[in-house]
Amino acid sequence: MVNLKTSYLGLELKNPLVVSSNPLTNNVETVARLEQAGAAAVVMRSIFEEQISADVSDMYTALEGDTSGAAMEYLQADLPAQLGPEKYLDKIADMRKRVKIPIIASVNCVEASKWVTYAKKIERAGADALELNLYHMPVDPDETAAKVEARRMALVKAVVAEVRLPVAVKLSQHYTTLLPFARMLDALDVKGLVLFNRFLQTEVDIEKEAIYFAPNYSSPKVLHSQLRWTAVLRDWVRCSIAVSGGIHSGDELAKALLVGADVGYICSVLHVRHDFAVIREILDGLTAWMERKGYSSLADFRGKLRETDLKHGCGFERSQYVRAAAQIS
């Protein structure tokens, strides 16, 4: 009998398949259906700093003209930190009552000051973990790579220091030196790294002469970067690693585990297939592969293809490149 149990962020999961942050995880009923379909955990849809700012703006408007002492105290308070979008917190509490699988809250953050207090409220609402979604395109021409990384490191450090929840960080692959940055996050006691964020893709309408955002669902063809970096990072960080983007079948999940991932995130396949039964198909595919290979647990093969020789430049990444390039004439 194949055992699919795994551990992620210190949480015990029934299998290595997690539904990543997306509109489907914004609804309590849908999350219950995802659990029934076989998902081991869900990452809630991200909440953004802009949403907090909007809520606070509405609160100020509602209090205009109210000169009561209570209203004045509210106005003098740090509303972004004190109030925040309560609906998100209520949704966490409702999900916690409805499902047994771990619920991972997700926040998209830029400035540490806006998130530390809210992270505490997420913890109190009943989330099992917190994912910091560092989805932010640096477009300040005066901000160097070092400054970007320092700002993000300060944000993560502030949150980790203030909550007892296990914290994961969802990264982009666009870092000058991803390995050292990942190791610095690991040193802050981050419990997991999610590889990778997928930025919204812009399209150009040449008739309207306008820019718009187009859906950019993943496919197995985009999995190579996640596999490469998971293999490279595996022996250099203590924390969990999740592969996100490109897992559409049991084969891709097996690949992620072979290079050292603890779990695989899925999202696009749910929107492409419009059928939650794909969750069981992926797990059945992984199970069939393990049985064919004679593996009884994930530990039997996890990390088997991880990178083990970085210092001398002759690990699998370099050797595979040389081998492939040498065949081109």
LUMTI-729668 format. One record per residue (C-alpha): residue number from 0; residue in one letter; x, y, z. Coordinates in nm, 3 decimals. Layout:
BEGIN
SITE   seq   type         u         v         w
SITE   NUM      a         X         Y         Z
...
//
This chain:
BEGIN
SITE   seq   type         u         v         w
SITE     0      m     0.000     0.000     0.000
SITE     1      v     0.144     0.336    -0.106
SITE     2      n     0.162     0.605     0.164
SITE     3      l     0.125     0.960     0.029
SITE     4      k     0.153     1.139     0.364
SITE     5      t     0.399     1.427     0.383
SITE     6      s     0.494     1.726     0.596
SITE     7      y     0.481     2.087     0.479
SITE     8      l     0.557     2.393     0.695
SITE     9      g     0.556     2.157     0.990
SITE    10      l     0.197     2.057     0.909
SITE    11      e     0.111     1.693     0.854
SITE    12      l    -0.066     1.646     0.519
SITE    13      k    -0.252     1.342     0.386
SITE    14      n    -0.083     1.382     0.047
SITE    15      p     0.153     1.626    -0.133
SITE    16      l    -0.110     1.813    -0.337
SITE    17      v    -0.200     2.168    -0.228
SITE    18      v    -0.440     2.405    -0.403
SITE    19      s    -0.264     2.740    -0.442
SITE    20      s    -0.408     3.086    -0.397
SITE    21      n    -0.674     3.158    -0.660
SITE    22      p    -1.042     3.259    -0.686
SITE    23      l    -1.154     2.903    -0.607
SITE    24      t    -1.006     2.927    -0.257
SITE    25      n    -1.199     3.245    -0.182
SITE    26      n    -1.523     3.060    -0.113
SITE    27      v    -1.600     2.841     0.187
SITE    28      e    -1.824     2.600    -0.006
SITE    29      t    -1.567     2.558    -0.283
SITE    30      v    -1.290     2.490    -0.033
SITE    31      a    -1.508     2.219     0.121
SITE    32      r    -1.545     2.065    -0.226
SITE    33      l    -1.169     2.081    -0.281
SITE    34      e    -1.116     1.894     0.047
SITE    35      q    -1.370     1.632    -0.057
SITE    36      a    -1.195     1.596    -0.394
SITE    37      g    -0.869     1.509    -0.219
SITE    38      a    -0.673     1.833    -0.171
SITE    39      a    -0.439     1.811     0.128
SITE    40      a    -0.444     2.185     0.203
SITE    41      v    -0.554     2.512     0.047
SITE    42      v    -0.393     2.853     0.020
SITE    43      m    -0.657     3.121     0.046
SITE    44      r    -0.683     3.388    -0.221
SITE    45      s    -0.435     3.664    -0.143
SITE    46      i    -0.540     3.981     0.029
SITE    47      f    -0.357     4.297    -0.084
SITE    48      e    -0.237     4.611     0.086
SITE    49      e    -0.458     4.806    -0.153
SITE    50      q    -0.764     4.629    -0.009
SITE    51      i    -0.672     4.735     0.340
SITE    52      s    -0.621     5.091     0.222
SITE    53      a    -0.962     5.087     0.050
SITE    54      d    -1.136     4.959     0.362
SITE    55      v    -0.967     5.223     0.572
SITE    56      s    -1.067     5.496     0.325
SITE    57      d    -1.429     5.383     0.353
SITE    58      m    -1.400     5.392     0.731
SITE    59      y    -1.271     5.749     0.728
SITE    60      t    -1.559     5.851     0.501
SITE    61      a    -1.811     5.689     0.734
SITE    62      l    -1.668     5.875     1.033
SITE    63      e    -1.662     6.218     0.869
SITE    64      g    -1.871     6.464     1.069
SITE    65      d    -1.888     6.234     1.370
SITE    66      t    -1.733     6.421     1.660
SITE    67      s    -1.795     6.161     1.929
SITE    68      g    -1.502     6.061     2.146
SITE    69      a    -1.505     5.704     2.013
SITE    70      a    -1.494     5.825     1.654
SITE    71      m    -1.205     6.058     1.727
SITE    72      e    -1.012     5.773     1.886
SITE    73      y    -1.065     5.568     1.572
SITE    74      l    -0.949     5.853     1.354
SITE    75      q    -0.634     5.892     1.559
SITE    76      a    -0.558     5.522     1.549
SITE    77      d    -0.350     5.346     1.290
SITE    78      l    -0.651     5.221     1.096
SITE    79      p    -0.465     5.010     0.840
SITE    80      a    -0.308     4.805     1.118
SITE    81      q    -0.598     4.810     1.365
SITE    82      l    -0.893     4.731     1.141
SITE    83      g    -0.808     4.580     0.808
SITE    84      p    -1.059     4.389     0.598
SITE    85      e    -1.257     4.197     0.856
SITE    86      k    -1.437     3.992     0.591
SITE    87      y    -1.115     3.807     0.512
SITE    88      l    -1.072     3.718     0.877
SITE    89      d    -1.433     3.604     0.901
SITE    90      k    -1.378     3.382     0.598
SITE    91      i    -1.078     3.217     0.765
SITE    92      a    -1.289     3.146     1.073
SITE    93      d    -1.573     3.003     0.862
SITE    94      m    -1.335     2.779     0.665
SITE    95      r    -1.174     2.657     0.985
SITE    96      k    -1.513     2.543     1.112
SITE    97      r    -1.605     2.377     0.783
SITE    98      v    -1.294     2.182     0.678
SITE    99      k    -1.030     1.971     0.850
SITE   100      i    -0.742     2.026     0.607
SITE   101      p    -0.489     2.303     0.681
SITE   102      i    -0.584     2.654     0.570
SITE   103      i    -0.295     2.874     0.463
SITE   104      a    -0.375     3.245     0.454
SITE   105      s    -0.204     3.451     0.185
SITE   106      v    -0.106     3.817     0.197
SITE   107      n     0.043     4.021    -0.083
SITE   108      c     0.261     4.274     0.087
SITE   109      v     0.518     4.542     0.011
SITE   110      e     0.569     4.736     0.334
SITE   111      a     0.631     4.558     0.665
SITE   112      s     0.449     4.823     0.869
SITE   113      k     0.116     4.743     0.704
SITE   114      w     0.122     4.370     0.768
SITE   115      v     0.265     4.281     1.106
SITE   116      t    -0.050     4.358     1.304
SITE   117      y    -0.277     4.210     1.041
SITE   118      a    -0.072     3.891     1.039
SITE   119      k    -0.149     3.855     1.409
SITE   120      k    -0.521     3.889     1.336
SITE   121      i    -0.493     3.616     1.071
SITE   122      e    -0.335     3.393     1.334
SITE   123      r    -0.617     3.460     1.580
SITE   124      a    -0.879     3.391     1.312
SITE   125      g    -0.763     3.029     1.291
SITE   126      a    -0.532     3.000     0.991
SITE   127      d    -0.282     2.713     1.013
SITE   128      a    -0.005     2.897     0.828
SITE   129      l     0.068     3.221     0.648
SITE   130      e     0.207     3.262     0.298
SITE   131      l     0.373     3.593     0.216
SITE   132      n     0.320     3.653    -0.152
SITE   133      l     0.604     3.881    -0.265
SITE   134      y     0.428     3.965    -0.590
SITE   135      h     0.558     4.312    -0.663
SITE   136      m     0.739     4.435    -0.971
SITE   137      p     1.022     4.673    -0.870
SITE   138      v     0.992     4.965    -1.112
SITE   139      d     1.173     5.238    -0.921
SITE   140      p     1.478     5.324    -1.135
SITE   141      d     1.670     5.429    -0.825
SITE   142      e     1.607     5.106    -0.629
SITE   143      t     1.892     4.859    -0.673
SITE   144      a     1.862     4.482    -0.646
SITE   145      a     2.026     4.500    -0.304
SITE   146      k     1.766     4.751    -0.184
SITE   147      v     1.478     4.540    -0.316
SITE   148      e     1.607     4.232    -0.138
SITE   149      a     1.675     4.425     0.184
SITE   150      r     1.321     4.565     0.184
SITE   151      r     1.168     4.225     0.132
SITE   152      m     1.392     4.066     0.393
SITE   153      a     1.284     4.330     0.646
SITE   154      l     0.919     4.258     0.570
SITE   155      v     0.958     3.883     0.620
SITE   156      k     1.167     3.931     0.935
SITE   157      a     0.903     4.158     1.089
SITE   158      v     0.620     3.911     1.028
SITE   159      v     0.813     3.601     1.138
SITE   160      a     0.909     3.776     1.462
SITE   161      e     0.550     3.859     1.549
SITE   162      v     0.351     3.543     1.474
SITE   163      r     0.370     3.185     1.588
SITE   164      l     0.220     3.060     1.264
SITE   165      p     0.457     2.885     1.023
SITE   166      v     0.540     3.135     0.749
SITE   167      a     0.605     3.050     0.385
SITE   168      v     0.738     3.292     0.124
SITE   169      k     0.622     3.275    -0.238
SITE   170      l     0.907     3.390    -0.458
SITE   171      s     0.962     3.507    -0.810
SITE   172      q     1.255     3.355    -0.997
SITE   173      h     1.372     3.705    -1.094
SITE   174      y     1.635     3.756    -0.825
SITE   175      t     1.994     3.848    -0.899
SITE   176      t     2.116     3.564    -0.678
SITE   177      l     1.826     3.343    -0.578
SITE   178      l     2.023     3.086    -0.379
SITE   179      p     2.176     3.333    -0.128
SITE   180      f     1.841     3.513    -0.095
SITE   181      a     1.664     3.184    -0.023
SITE   182      r     1.925     3.096     0.237
SITE   183      m     1.879     3.432     0.408
SITE   184      l     1.505     3.367     0.429
SITE   185      d     1.575     3.022     0.568
SITE   186      a     1.799     3.178     0.832
SITE   187      l     1.505     3.393     0.943
SITE   188      d     1.323     3.069     1.030
SITE   189      v     1.087     3.082     0.735
SITE   190      k     0.920     2.740     0.721
SITE   191      g     0.869     2.717     0.347
SITE   192      l     0.956     2.854     0.003
SITE   193      v     0.709     2.843    -0.285
SITE   194      l     0.864     2.835    -0.633
SITE   195      f     0.744     3.038    -0.821
SITE   196      n     0.508     3.329    -0.854
SITE   197      r     0.367     3.383    -1.202
SITE   198      f     0.322     3.749    -1.290
SITE   199      l     0.013     3.863    -1.475
SITE   200      q     0.086     3.886    -1.844
SITE   201      t     0.002     4.200    -2.035
SITE   202      e    -0.131     4.196    -2.389
SITE   203      v    -0.169     4.480    -2.637
SITE   204      d    -0.491     4.543    -2.824
SITE   205      i    -0.369     4.710    -3.143
SITE   206      e    -0.719     4.824    -3.246
SITE   207      k    -0.805     4.990    -2.916
SITE   208      e    -0.439     5.078    -2.864
SITE   209      a    -0.469     4.963    -2.506
SITE   210      i    -0.298     4.727    -2.266
SITE   211      y    -0.496     4.459    -2.088
SITE   212      f    -0.431     4.156    -1.870
SITE   213      a    -0.483     3.817    -2.032
SITE   214      p    -0.524     3.481    -1.855
SITE   215      n    -0.194     3.296    -1.852
SITE   216      y    -0.266     2.948    -1.731
SITE   217      s     0.032     2.726    -1.680
SITE   218      s     0.110     2.404    -1.863
SITE   219      p     0.364     2.127    -1.792
SITE   220      k     0.598     2.304    -2.034
SITE   221      v     0.666     2.580    -1.778
SITE   222      l     0.778     2.340    -1.506
SITE   223      h     1.149     2.336    -1.588
SITE   224      s     1.249     2.647    -1.386
SITE   225      q     1.075     2.524    -1.074
SITE   226      l     1.238     2.183    -1.103
SITE   227      r     1.584     2.327    -1.160
SITE   228      w     1.568     2.565    -0.865
SITE   229      t     1.410     2.313    -0.631
SITE   230      a     1.694     2.073    -0.708
SITE   231      v     1.952     2.347    -0.651
SITE   232      l     1.800     2.474    -0.324
SITE   233      r     1.711     2.142    -0.164
SITE   234      d     2.042     2.076     0.016
SITE   235      w     2.096     2.442     0.104
SITE   236      v     1.780     2.523     0.300
SITE   237      r     1.617     2.352     0.595
SITE   238      c     1.265     2.469     0.518
SITE   239      s     0.997     2.303     0.307
SITE   240      i     0.984     2.365    -0.067
SITE   241      a     0.667     2.378    -0.276
SITE   242      v     0.666     2.366    -0.656
SITE   243      s     0.399     2.592    -0.803
SITE   244      g     0.305     2.620    -1.170
SITE   245      g     0.301     2.343    -1.429
SITE   246      i     0.164     2.046    -1.234
SITE   247      h    -0.123     1.900    -1.438
SITE   248      s    -0.079     1.527    -1.382
SITE   249      g     0.082     1.269    -1.156
SITE   250      d     0.392     1.278    -1.374
SITE   251      e     0.464     1.644    -1.296
SITE   252      l     0.400     1.588    -0.926
SITE   253      a     0.646     1.295    -0.929
SITE   254      k     0.907     1.516    -1.097
SITE   255      a     0.864     1.785    -0.830
SITE   256      l     0.913     1.532    -0.552
SITE   257      l     1.210     1.369    -0.722
SITE   258      v     1.405     1.696    -0.725
SITE   259      g     1.326     1.760    -0.358
SITE   260      a     0.989     1.934    -0.323
SITE   261      d     0.773     1.852    -0.023
SITE   262      v     0.447     1.938    -0.199
SITE   263      g     0.314     2.047    -0.535
SITE   264      y     0.076     2.338    -0.580
SITE   265      i    -0.200     2.324    -0.840
SITE   266      c    -0.420     2.601    -0.977
SITE   267      s    -0.433     2.634    -1.357
SITE   268      v    -0.534     2.272    -1.413
SITE   269      l    -0.849     2.331    -1.206
SITE   270      h    -0.948     2.624    -1.428
SITE   271      v    -0.854     2.449    -1.751
SITE   272      r    -1.038     2.128    -1.666
SITE   273      h    -1.332     2.282    -1.476
SITE   274      d    -1.346     1.957    -1.283
SITE   275      f    -1.219     1.894    -0.930
SITE   276      a    -1.189     1.524    -1.017
SITE   277      v    -0.849     1.612    -1.164
SITE   278      i    -0.716     1.623    -0.806
SITE   279      r    -0.782     1.251    -0.764
SITE   280      e    -0.646     1.184    -1.112
SITE   281      i    -0.316     1.349    -1.021
SITE   282      l    -0.290     1.158    -0.694
SITE   283      d    -0.383     0.830    -0.864
SITE   284      g    -0.119     0.900    -1.128
SITE   285      l     0.145     0.952    -0.860
SITE   286      t     0.034     0.638    -0.679
SITE   287      a     0.051     0.428    -0.997
SITE   288      w     0.402     0.557    -1.072
SITE   289      m     0.518     0.478    -0.716
SITE   290      e     0.376     0.126    -0.735
SITE   291      r     0.545     0.069    -1.070
SITE   292      k     0.877     0.186    -0.924
SITE   293      g     0.839    -0.007    -0.600
SITE   294      y     0.818     0.300    -0.372
SITE   295      s     0.600     0.266    -0.063
SITE   296      s     0.637     0.624     0.064
SITE   297      l     0.742     0.967    -0.062
SITE   298      a     1.056     0.952     0.150
SITE   299      d     1.178     0.661    -0.063
SITE   300      f     1.246     0.889    -0.359
SITE   301      r     1.205     1.252    -0.254
SITE   302      g     1.515     1.449    -0.352
SITE   303      k     1.670     1.161    -0.544
SITE   304      l     1.748     1.398    -0.833
SITE   305      r     1.842     1.702    -0.626
SITE   306      e     2.157     1.896    -0.704
SITE   307      t     2.446     1.767    -0.491
SITE   308      d     2.747     1.944    -0.638
SITE   309      l     2.726     2.321    -0.671
SITE   310      k     3.068     2.437    -0.557
SITE   311      h     3.266     2.293    -0.845
SITE   312      g     3.026     2.380    -1.125
SITE   313      c     2.992     2.020    -1.235
SITE   314      g     2.649     1.934    -1.096
SITE   315      f     2.360     1.812    -1.307
SITE   316      e     2.262     2.159    -1.432
SITE   317      r     2.606     2.228    -1.582
SITE   318      s     2.668     1.873    -1.697
SITE   319      q     2.331     1.847    -1.870
SITE   320      y     2.388     2.179    -2.043
SITE   321      v     2.734     2.077    -2.167
SITE   322      r     2.608     1.739    -2.280
SITE   323      a     2.318     1.891    -2.475
SITE   324      a     2.527     2.175    -2.623
SITE   325      a     2.801     1.935    -2.733
SITE   326      q     2.550     1.742    -2.944
SITE   327      i     2.465     2.051    -3.147
SITE   328      s     2.682     2.078    -3.457
//
